[in-house]
């Protein structure tokens, strides 16, 4: 095993959901910034980066977040909270940024690779992400995919629900990258889904179409922060070779 793999294994093994943080221990707040910078490098669907990250640092806002996170100790004792937000509504803005990047990358090239890249972001991305208020286009896409799929392999997702799931998956990949990075920095984290997402949106002044993916508490873990030994379903029940 390579040394880098051994180090990564140590980080993965050491990462736990720690629910109580030590208020007296030193905490480098810059570690959160560095970890978010790494999270932004996480893989995401079509590189659309339909996510936002909100660091909650001020004592006043941290205090307001505690009841919104159902009074969990992971929120009550966290030195910082990071809110991971899905922004499917920003797809047009991200599309334009990526088209501009394609122009920087390919310039005036007209070869097959350049044409394919521009077609993907100029034509296919709008067809995928657009959905009318009545969800008619999403239903049409699902029907199209079903009938095309009778003849050949075909992507099956394309309605509003499918798009939401896709964007949340990308944000979750960033969240996992963030948590592993914080562990590498020497600190602990706890992802929380038990929260009032509507009140968080109001607190952060987020638009209606923004969606809260999860809230992650972080800081130096307390000895009381791990509630039990780690349990996982046996590998043979979840890992299969075909």
Phi and psi in degrees as GROMACS dihedral restraints (atoms count N, CA, C in turn):
[ dihedral_restraints ]
;  ai    aj    ak    al  type     phi  dphi    fc
    3     4     5     6     1   -67.7    20    10
    4     5     6     7     1   153.1    20    10
    6     7     8     9     1   -59.9    20    10
    7     8     9    10     1   -39.2    20    10
    9    10    11    12     1   -63.5    20    10
   10    11    12    13     1   -37.1    20    10
   12    13    14    15     1   -67.9    20    10
   13    14    15    16     1   -37.5    20    10
   15    16    17    18     1   -63.2    20    10
   16    17    18    19     1   -42.1    20    10
   18    19    20    21     1   -65.2    20    10
   19    20    21    22     1   -43.0    20    10
   21    22    23    24     1   -63.5    20    10
   22    23    24    25     1   -39.1    20    10
   24    25    26    27     1   -61.1    20    10
   25    26    27    28     1   -40.0    20    10
   27    28    29    30     1   -61.3    20    10
   28    29    30    31     1   -41.8    20    10
   30    31    32    33     1   -65.4    20    10
   31    32    33    34     1   -45.3    20    10
   33    34    35    36     1   -63.6    20    10
   34    35    36    37     1   -43.4    20    10
   36    37    38    39     1   -65.0    20    10
   37    38    39    40     1   -35.1    20    10
   39    40    41    42     1   -80.8    20    10
   40    41    42    43     1   -23.7    20    10
   42    43    44    45     1   -68.5    20    10
   43    44    45    46     1   123.9    20    10
   45    46    47    48     1  -133.9    20    10
   46    47    48    49     1   159.5    20    10
   48    49    50    51     1   -79.1    20    10
   49    50    51    52     1   103.6    20    10
   51    52    53    54     1   -99.9    20    10
   52    53    54    55     1   123.1    20    10
   54    55    56    57     1  -104.0    20    10
   55    56    57    58     1    -3.4    20    10
   57    58    59    60     1  -134.3    20    10
   58    59    60    61     1   132.5    20    10
   60    61    62    63     1  -115.1    20    10
   61    62    63    64     1   152.4    20    10
   63    64    65    66     1   -85.1    20    10
   64    65    66    67     1   115.1    20    10
   66    67    68    69     1   -73.7    20    10
   67    68    69    70     1   -19.2    20    10
   69    70    71    72     1   -95.1    20    10
   70    71    72    73     1   -19.7    20    10
   72    73    74    75     1   -72.7    20    10
   73    74    75    76     1   151.2    20    10
   75    76    77    78     1   -64.3    20    10
   76    77    78    79     1   146.0    20    10
   78    79    80    81     1  -142.3    20    10
   79    80    81    82     1   123.5    20    10
   81    82    83    84     1   -89.5    20    10
   82    83    84    85     1   103.3    20    10
   84    85    86    87     1   -64.5    20    10
   85    86    87    88     1   -23.7    20    10
   87    88    89    90     1   -65.9    20    10
   88    89    90    91     1   -20.6    20    10
   90    91    92    93     1   -64.2    20    10
   91    92    93    94     1   -29.9    20    10
   93    94    95    96     1   -69.3    20    10
   94    95    96    97     1   -44.3    20    10
   96    97    98    99     1   -60.5    20    10
   97    98    99   100     1   -46.7    20    10
   99   100   101   102     1   -61.4    20    10
  100   101   102   103     1   -38.5    20    10
  102   103   104   105     1   -70.7    20    10
  103   104   105   106     1   -35.7    20    10
  105   106   107   108     1   -67.3    20    10
  106   107   108   109     1   -39.7    20    10
  108   109   110   111     1   -58.2    20    10
  109   110   111   112     1   -36.9    20    10
  111   112   113   114     1   -74.1    20    10
  112   113   114   115     1   -36.6    20    10
  114   115   116   117     1   -61.5    20    10
  115   116   117   118     1   -34.4    20    10
  117   118   119   120     1   -64.0    20    10
  118   119   120   121     1   -20.7    20    10
  120   121   122   123     1   -83.6    20    10
  121   122   123   124     1    -1.2    20    10
  123   124   125   126     1   -63.9    20    10
  124   125   126   127     1   149.9    20    10
  126   127   128   129     1   -63.1    20    10
  127   128   129   130     1   147.0    20    10
  129   130   131   132     1  -153.7    20    10
  130   131   132   133     1   157.9    20    10
  132   133   134   135     1   -62.3    20    10
  133   134   135   136     1   120.5    20    10
  135   136   137   138     1    57.5    20    10
  136   137   138   139     1    17.4    20    10
  138   139   140   141     1    57.5    20    10
  139   140   141   142     1    28.5    20    10
  141   142   143   144     1   -75.6    20    10
  142   143   144   145     1   -22.6    20    10
  144   145   146   147     1    52.9    20    10
  145   146   147   148     1    50.4    20    10
  147   148   149   150     1   -86.2    20    10
  148   149   150   151     1    63.1    20    10
  150   151   152   153     1  -143.7    20    10
  151   152   153   154     1   159.9    20    10
  153   154   155   156     1  -142.1    20    10
  154   155   156   157     1   154.9    20    10
  156   157   158   159     1  -129.8    20    10
  157   158   159   160     1   124.4    20    10
  159   160   161   162     1  -115.5    20    10
  160   161   162   163     1   115.3    20    10
  162   163   164   165     1   -86.1    20    10
  163   164   165   166     1   125.8    20    10
  165   166   167   168     1  -107.5    20    10
  166   167   168   169     1   110.3    20    10
  168   169   170   171     1  -117.9    20    10
  169   170   171   172     1   -33.7    20    10
  171   172   173   174     1   -69.6    20    10
  172   173   174   175     1   139.9    20    10
  174   175   176   177     1   -55.3    20    10
  175   176   177   178     1   -37.2    20    10
  177   178   179   180     1   -64.6    20    10
  178   179   180   181     1   -46.8    20    10
  180   181   182   183     1   -71.6    20    10
  181   182   183   184     1   -36.2    20    10
  183   184   185   186     1   -59.8    20    10
  184   185   186   187     1   -41.4    20    10
  186   187   188   189     1   -64.4    20    10
  187   188   189   190     1   -38.6    20    10
  189   190   191   192     1   -67.9    20    10
  190   191   192   193     1   -28.1    20    10
  192   193   194   195     1   -74.9    20    10
  193   194   195   196     1   -23.8    20    10
  195   196   197   198     1   -59.1    20    10
  196   197   198   199     1   -54.6    20    10
  198   199   200   201     1   -65.3    20    10
  199   200   201   202     1   -30.1    20    10
  201   202   203   204     1   -66.7    20    10
  202   203   204   205     1   -29.6    20    10
  204   205   206   207     1   -94.1    20    10
  205   206   207   208     1    27.5    20    10
  207   208   209   210     1    61.2    20    10
  208   209   210   211     1    28.6    20    10
  210   211   212   213     1    68.6    20    10
  211   212   213   214     1    17.5    20    10
  213   214   215   216     1   -62.7    20    10
  214   215   216   217     1   142.4    20    10
  216   217   218   219     1   -60.1    20    10
  217   218   219   220     1   -32.0    20    10
  219   220   221   222     1   -64.3    20    10
  220   221   222   223     1   -25.0    20    10
  222   223   224   225     1   -92.0    20    10
  223   224   225   226     1   -38.9    20    10
  225   226   227   228     1   -64.5    20    10
  226   227   228   229     1   -34.7    20    10
  228   229   230   231     1  -107.0    20    10
  229   230   231   232     1    -2.1    20    10
  231   232   233   234     1   -63.7    20    10
  232   233   234   235     1   142.4    20    10
  234   235   236   237     1   -80.1    20    10
  235   236   237   238     1   -27.7    20    10
  237   238   239   240     1  -147.3    20    10
  238   239   240   241     1   154.1    20    10
  240   241   242   243     1  -119.1    20    10
  241   242   243   244     1   139.4    20    10
  243   244   245   246     1  -119.3    20    10
  244   245   246   247     1   122.3    20    10
  246   247   248   249     1   -99.0    20    10
  247   248   249   250     1   121.5    20    10
  249   250   251   252     1   -94.7    20    10
  250   251   252   253     1   123.5    20    10
  252   253   254   255     1  -121.1    20    10
  253   254   255   256     1   132.0    20    10
  255   256   257   258     1   -91.2    20    10
  256   257   258   259     1   134.9    20    10
  258   259   260   261     1  -127.0    20    10
  259   260   261   262     1    67.9    20    10
  261   262   263   264     1   -61.8    20    10
  262   263   264   265     1   -22.3    20    10
  264   265   266   267     1   -72.1    20    10
  265   266   267   268     1   -11.5    20    10
  267   268   269   270     1   -93.2    20    10
  268   269   270   271     1    14.9    20    10
  270   271   272   273     1   -63.1    20    10
  271   272   273   274     1   -35.2    20    10
  273   274   275   276     1   -66.1    20    10
  274   275   276   277     1   -42.3    20    10
  276   277   278   279     1   -63.5    20    10
  277   278   279   280     1   -43.9    20    10
  279   280   281   282     1   -67.6    20    10
  280   281   282   283     1   -37.1    20    10
  282   283   284   285     1   -58.7    20    10
  283   284   285   286     1   -46.0    20    10
  285   286   287   288     1   -64.6    20    10
  286   287   288   289     1   -37.8    20    10
  288   289   290   291     1   -63.4    20    10
  289   290   291   292     1   -39.5    20    10
  291   292   293   294     1   -73.0    20    10
  292   293   294   295     1   -35.0    20    10
  294   295   296   297     1   -64.2    20    10
  295   296   297   298     1   -41.3    20    10
  297   298   299   300     1   -61.5    20    10
  298   299   300   301     1   -38.8    20    10
  300   301   302   303     1   -66.9    20    10
  301   302   303   304     1   -38.9    20    10
  303   304   305   306     1   -60.3    20    10
  304   305   306   307     1   -38.2    20    10
  306   307   308   309     1   -65.2    20    10
  307   308   309   310     1   -36.6    20    10
  309   310   311   312     1   -67.5    20    10
  310   311   312   313     1   -38.5    20    10
  312   313   314   315     1   -74.9    20    10
  313   314   315   316     1   -46.6    20    10
  315   316   317   318     1   -99.8    20    10
  316   317   318   319     1   -19.5    20    10
  318   319   320   321     1    56.8    20    10
  319   320   321   322     1  -127.4    20    10
  321   322   323   324     1   -93.5    20    10
  322   323   324   325     1    12.1    20    10
  324   325   326   327     1   -63.0    20    10
  325   326   327   328     1   143.4    20    10
  327   328   329   330     1  -126.1    20    10
  328   329   330   331     1    18.5    20    10
  330   331   332   333     1   -72.2    20    10
  331   332   333   334     1   175.2    20    10
  333   334   335   336     1   -60.2    20    10
  334   335   336   337     1   -42.5    20    10
  336   337   338   339     1   -63.3    20    10
  337   338   339   340     1   -44.3    20    10
  339   340   341   342     1   -64.2    20    10
  340   341   342   343     1   -45.3    20    10
  342   343   344   345     1   -60.8    20    10
  343   344   345   346     1   -40.9    20    10
  345   346   347   348     1   -64.1    20    10
  346   347   348   349     1   -41.4    20    10
  348   349   350   351     1   -63.9    20    10
  349   350   351   352     1   -46.4    20    10
  351   352   353   354     1   -66.4    20    10
  352   353   354   355     1   -39.8    20    10
  354   355   356   357     1   -62.7    20    10
  355   356   357   358     1   -39.0    20    10
  357   358   359   360     1   -61.0    20    10
  358   359   360   361     1   -50.7    20    10
  360   361   362   363     1   -82.3    20    10
  361   362   363   364     1   -29.3    20    10
  363   364   365   366     1   -84.0    20    10
  364   365   366   367     1   -31.4    20    10
  366   367   368   369     1  -114.4    20    10
  367   368   369   370     1   -50.6    20    10
  369   370   371   372     1   -74.7    20    10
  370   371   372   373     1   -39.9    20    10
  372   373   374   375     1   -59.2    20    10
  373   374   375   376     1   -47.0    20    10
  375   376   377   378     1   -60.2    20    10
  376   377   378   379     1   -38.4    20    10
  378   379   380   381     1   -63.9    20    10
  379   380   381   382     1   -33.7    20    10
  381   382   383   384     1   -77.8    20    10
  382   383   384   385     1   -48.7    20    10
  384   385   386   387     1   -84.9    20    10
  385   386   387   388     1   -23.7    20    10
  387   388   389   390     1   -69.1    20    10
  388   389   390   391     1   136.2    20    10
  390   391   392   393     1  -145.5    20    10
  391   392   393   394     1   129.1    20    10
  393   394   395   396     1   -75.4    20    10
  394   395   396   397     1   163.8    20    10
  396   397   398   399     1   -57.5    20    10
  397   398   399   400     1   -27.8    20    10
  399   400   401   402     1   -95.5    20    10
  400   401   402   403     1     3.0    20    10
  402   403   404   405     1    63.4    20    10
  403   404   405   406     1    22.3    20    10
  405   406   407   408     1   -68.3    20    10
  406   407   408   409     1   -44.9    20    10
  408   409   410   411     1   -62.1    20    10
  409   410   411   412     1   -37.6    20    10
  411   412   413   414     1   -62.5    20    10
  412   413   414   415     1   -40.8    20    10
  414   415   416   417     1   -67.2    20    10
  415   416   417   418     1   -38.7    20    10
  417   418   419   420     1   -62.6    20    10
  418   419   420   421     1   -43.9    20    10
  420   421   422   423     1   -60.2    20    10
  421   422   423   424     1   -43.4    20    10
  423   424   425   426     1   -61.7    20    10
  424   425   426   427     1   -40.2    20    10
  426   427   428   429     1   -65.6    20    10
  427   428   429   430     1   -43.0    20    10
  429   430   431   432     1   -60.1    20    10
  430   431   432   433     1   -46.2    20    10
  432   433   434   435     1   -63.8    20    10
  433   434   435   436     1   -35.9    20    10
  435   436   437   438     1   -64.1    20    10
  436   437   438   439     1   -48.1    20    10
  438   439   440   441     1   -72.7    20    10
  439   440   441   442     1   -37.7    20    10
  441   442   443   444     1   -64.2    20    10
  442   443   444   445     1   -37.1    20    10
  444   445   446   447     1   -67.7    20    10
  445   446   447   448     1   -15.2    20    10
  447   448   449   450     1   -69.4    20    10
  448   449   450   451     1   -24.3    20    10
  450   451   452   453     1  -102.6    20    10
  451   452   453   454     1   -29.1    20    10
  453   454   455   456     1  -157.6    20    10
  454   455   456   457     1   163.8    20    10
  456   457   458   459     1   -57.7    20    10
  457   458   459   460     1   137.8    20    10
  459   460   461   462     1  -148.7    20    10
  460   461   462   463     1   138.9    20    10
  462   463   464   465     1   -59.7    20    10
  463   464   465   466     1   131.8    20    10
  465   466   467   468     1  -102.6    20    10
  466   467   468   469     1    -9.2    20    10
  468   469   470   471     1  -103.8    20    10
  469   470   471   472     1   146.8    20    10
  471   472   473   474     1  -179.8    20    10
  472   473   474   475     1    -6.7    20    10
  474   475   476   477     1   -87.0    20    10
  475   476   477   478     1  -178.2    20    10
  477   478   479   480     1   -58.9    20    10
  478   479   480   481     1   -41.9    20    10
  480   481   482   483     1   -64.2    20    10
  481   482   483   484     1   -43.2    20    10
  483   484   485   486     1   -60.2    20    10
  484   485   486   487     1   -42.1    20    10
  486   487   488   489     1   -65.4    20    10
  487   488   489   490     1   -42.4    20    10
  489   490   491   492     1   -59.2    20    10
  490   491   492   493     1   -44.7    20    10
  492   493   494   495     1   -61.6    20    10
  493   494   495   496     1   -43.2    20    10
  495   496   497   498     1   -60.8    20    10
  496   497   498   499     1   -45.4    20    10
  498   499   500   501     1   -67.2    20    10
  499   500   501   502     1   -39.7    20    10
  501   502   503   504     1   -64.6    20    10
  502   503   504   505     1   -38.2    20    10
  504   505   506   507     1   -61.2    20    10
  505   506   507   508     1   -43.1    20    10
  507   508   509   510     1   -62.2    20    10
  508   509   510   511     1   -44.4    20    10
  510   511   512   513     1   -64.9    20    10
  511   512   513   514     1   -34.4    20    10
  513   514   515   516     1   -67.3    20    10
  514   515   516   517     1   -35.4    20    10
  516   517   518   519     1   -62.7    20    10
  517   518   519   520     1   -39.8    20    10
  519   520   521   522     1   -65.8    20    10
  520   521   522   523     1   -38.8    20    10
  522   523   524   525     1   -63.6    20    10
  523   524   525   526     1   -42.2    20    10
  525   526   527   528     1   -64.9    20    10
  526   527   528   529     1   -41.2    20    10
  528   529   530   531     1   -59.7    20    10
  529   530   531   532     1   -42.2    20    10
  531   532   533   534     1   -60.2    20    10
  532   533   534   535     1   -46.1    20    10
  534   535   536   537     1   -66.3    20    10
  535   536   537   538     1   -39.9    20    10
  537   538   539   540     1   -66.4    20    10
  538   539   540   541     1   -37.2    20    10
  540   541   542   543     1   -64.7    20    10
  541   542   543   544     1   -42.8    20    10
  543   544   545   546     1   -62.9    20    10
  544   545   546   547     1   -36.5    20    10
  546   547   548   549     1   -66.0    20    10
  547   548   549   550     1   -40.0    20    10
  549   550   551   552     1   -63.7    20    10
  550   551   552   553     1   -29.0    20    10
  552   553   554   555     1   -77.8    20    10
  553   554   555   556     1   -10.2    20    10
  555   556   557   558     1    99.6    20    10
  556   557   558   559     1    13.7    20    10
  558   559   560   561     1  -123.2    20    10
  559   560   561   562     1   172.7    20    10
  561   562   563   564     1  -116.6    20    10
  562   563   564   565     1   164.2    20    10
  564   565   566   567     1  -143.7    20    10
  565   566   567   568     1   164.6    20    10
  567   568   569   570     1  -149.8    20    10
  568   569   570   571     1   116.7    20    10
  570   571   572   573     1   -79.0    20    10
  571   572   573   574     1   136.8    20    10
  573   574   575   576     1  -125.1    20    10
  574   575   576   577     1   125.7    20    10
  576   577   578   579     1  -104.4    20    10
  577   578   579   580     1   -15.3    20    10
  579   580   581   582     1   -77.4    20    10
  580   581   582   583     1    87.5    20    10
  582   583   584   585     1  -159.5    20    10
  583   584   585   586     1   162.0    20    10
  585   586   587   588     1   -92.1    20    10
  586   587   588   589     1    95.8    20    10
  588   589   590   591     1   -63.2    20    10
  589   590   591   592     1   -33.1    20    10
  591   592   593   594     1   -64.4    20    10
  592   593   594   595     1   -43.1    20    10
  594   595   596   597     1   -69.1    20    10
  595   596   597   598     1   -33.7    20    10
  597   598   599   600     1   -64.5    20    10
  598   599   600   601     1   -42.2    20    10
  600   601   602   603     1   -60.7    20    10
  601   602   603   604     1   -40.5    20    10
  603   604   605   606     1   -67.3    20    10
  604   605   606   607     1   -41.6    20    10
  606   607   608   609     1   -63.0    20    10
  607   608   609   610     1   -40.7    20    10
  609   610   611   612     1   -88.9    20    10
  610   611   612   613     1    -0.5    20    10
  612   613   614   615     1    58.0    20    10
  613   614   615   616     1    45.7    20    10
  615   616   617   618     1   -87.3    20    10
  616   617   618   619     1   150.5    20    10
  618   619   620   621     1   -69.2    20    10
  619   620   621   622     1   164.8    20    10
  621   622   623   624     1   -58.2    20    10
  622   623   624   625     1   -38.1    20    10
  624   625   626   627     1   -83.9    20    10
  625   626   627   628     1    -6.9    20    10
  627   628   629   630     1   -69.0    20    10
  628   629   630   631     1   147.8    20    10
  630   631   632   633     1  -131.7    20    10
  631   632   633   634     1   132.4    20    10
  633   634   635   636     1   -78.2    20    10
  634   635   636   637     1   125.5    20    10
  636   637   638   639     1   -88.4    20    10
  637   638   639   640     1   -53.0    20    10
  639   640   641   642     1  -167.0    20    10
  640   641   642   643     1   163.3    20    10
  642   643   644   645     1  -114.0    20    10
  643   644   645   646     1   132.9    20    10
  645   646   647   648     1  -117.3    20    10
  646   647   648   649     1   119.3    20    10
  648   649   650   651     1   -84.5    20    10
  649   650   651   652     1   145.9    20    10
  651   652   653   654     1  -147.4    20    10
  652   653   654   655     1   158.4    20    10
  654   655   656   657     1   157.1    20    10
  655   656   657   658     1  -176.1    20    10
  657   658   659   660     1   -75.4    20    10
  658   659   660   661     1   120.2    20    10
  660   661   662   663     1   -66.5    20    10
  661   662   663   664     1   143.8    20    10
  663   664   665   666     1   -89.4    20    10
  664   665   666   667     1   157.1    20    10
  666   667   668   669     1   -60.3    20    10
  667   668   669   670     1   -24.1    20    10
  669   670   671   672     1   -86.2    20    10
  670   671   672   673     1     0.3    20    10
  672   673   674   675     1   -78.4    20    10
  673   674   675   676     1   -20.8    20    10
  675   676   677   678     1  -101.6    20    10
  676   677   678   679     1   117.0    20    10
  678   679   680   681     1   -81.7    20    10
  679   680   681   682     1   -22.8    20    10
  681   682   683   684     1  -159.9    20    10
  682   683   684   685     1   170.2    20    10
  684   685   686   687     1   -66.7    20    10
  685   686   687   688     1   150.7    20    10
  687   688   689   690     1   -66.2    20    10
  688   689   690   691     1   135.6    20    10
  690   691   692   693     1  -126.2    20    10
  691   692   693   694     1   132.6    20    10
  693   694   695   696     1  -134.8    20    10
  694   695   696   697     1   143.5    20    10
  696   697   698   699     1   -58.3    20    10
  697   698   699   700     1   140.7    20    10
  699   700   701   702     1   -52.4    20    10
  700   701   702   703     1   141.1    20    10
  702   703   704   705     1   -53.4    20    10
  703   704   705   706     1   -39.5    20    10
  705   706   707   708     1   -65.9    20    10
  706   707   708   709     1   -15.0    20    10
  708   709   710   711     1   -90.6    20    10
  709   710   711   712     1   -12.0    20    10
  711   712   713   714     1  -128.2    20    10
  712   713   714   715     1   -13.7    20    10
  714   715   716   717     1  -112.8    20    10
  715   716   717   718     1   127.2    20    10
  717   718   719   720     1  -132.4    20    10
  718   719   720   721     1   143.3    20    10
  720   721   722   723     1  -109.1    20    10
  721   722   723   724     1   133.1    20    10
